[in-house]
Amino acid sequence: MEMHRPLHTLPKAHLHLHFTGSMRHSTLIELAREQGLHLPDALEQDWPPRLRATDERGWFRFQRLYDIARSVLSRPEHVYRLLRETAEDEAAAGSRWLEIQVDPSGFASRFGGLTATLELMLDAARQAAEHAGVEMPVIVAANRTRHPLDANTLARLATQYAGKGVVGFGLSNDERRGEARDFERAFRIAKRGGLLAVPHGGELLGPRSVAQCIDDLDADRVGHGVRAAEDPWLMQRLADRQICCEVCPTSNVGLGVAERAADVPLRRLFDAGVPIALGADDPLLFGTRLLRQYELAREVYGFSDAEIAELARQSIRSSTASDPARKELLKGVDDWLTGSAE
Ligand SMILES: [Zn+2]
């Protein structure tokens, strides 16, 4: 039997993780108790919840749990704590480069407006990064269920912090609400300001939604994008243009996008040459972090160590890491594979 290399020492980039969703479950419980907030069973004894987000009711339930989780983060020190713990967990998983998605709108009324909230998050990310030795640039994500004008505002704000901690612009929430092209202007603002375009697509809706991310939003990467696997032509386009799919297997199962992990088409995308960055999406709601996604690659999708190393390389190449940082991370992957990592 082949000897497997330990996955936590493999250097990787984590490109799909949401701010609130990255909170430790134990921290959620603790902060809720401290503030006398009641948590539903799905976030306490029945955690992690099994959701059915493929219908609107299920998605609504998911968003409701998300809102409850957000409500425990009521003071700036909670933001610092969350990001510090997230950085520690990333470091333990061998993640060396984390692009964390934040939507400051959900916290703006609490922390003194959009700009103050983003600055708070950026400062907390900087401190957490230094503390844990993980690079932690930020992606500002607009909410698809809100008005496109809100997205324009966020895009403008994000570009003011390009080169000062913000590296990308995203679009999250229910894909079935609003067309990608409604957010074309926001993404043009973001790209002109030097940010990467990283919208969610191809999670709840089919290949067409991935194509719209490419055609209408000029996406550099697609959040999830797994349903691109239903269309060989589209996979070819993603491969040709090296547009990365941020694949989050546990999330797909947690939200009912896939029945079982084995149904997530990771192997099909990989074999078609589509660059992949494995991601955890929302560990707080799905119960697992980044390392588990790499374990699934090995255990469920049958990736060899050489293929797993290639997954890590693809995550690094699809990140916003500078050339020198990228070279160093890629060398770490080679060392892991040749066994000179120790
Ligand atoms: Zn996501």
Residues whose N, C-alpha, C, O or C-beta is under 5 A from the ligand:
A	BS01	ZN	D281
